Amino acid sequence: MIIYYNPDCSKCNEAFDLLKQNNCEFTIRNYLSHPPSVEELKELLDKLKCKPIDIVRKKESLYQQLYAYKQFNDQEWLNILSQHPVLIERPIVINNNKAIIGRPPQLVLNII
């Protein structure tokens, strides 16, 4: 398992704790310091079964400043998310060919 993790995020920390409490083995990926490539994002979205816009943090100030009320296609969103990983919703847990956004964090238990 892999958790896309921001140590400053309370929801990420809750998901992390839930995985630990359930004795899950997982790798932490600080996606802010190690942003996913466009290809990695495509694979992630395939596992999440969603489109790039579905994982955009629309309340993030960067989104509000640069991207709100504008239209982008999927490829453009992939490029934006790869360049600005702060816009990626979190936490995301990947287990083999499945992934889930941990909002609320208890949802991560659905794929362990």
Secondary structure, 3 states (H helix, E strand, C coil): CEEEECCCCHHHHHHHHHHHHCCCCCEEEECCCCCCCHHHHHHHHHHHCCCHHHHECCCCHHHHHHHCCCCCCHHHHHHHHHHCHHHECCCEEEECCEEEECCCHHHHHHHC
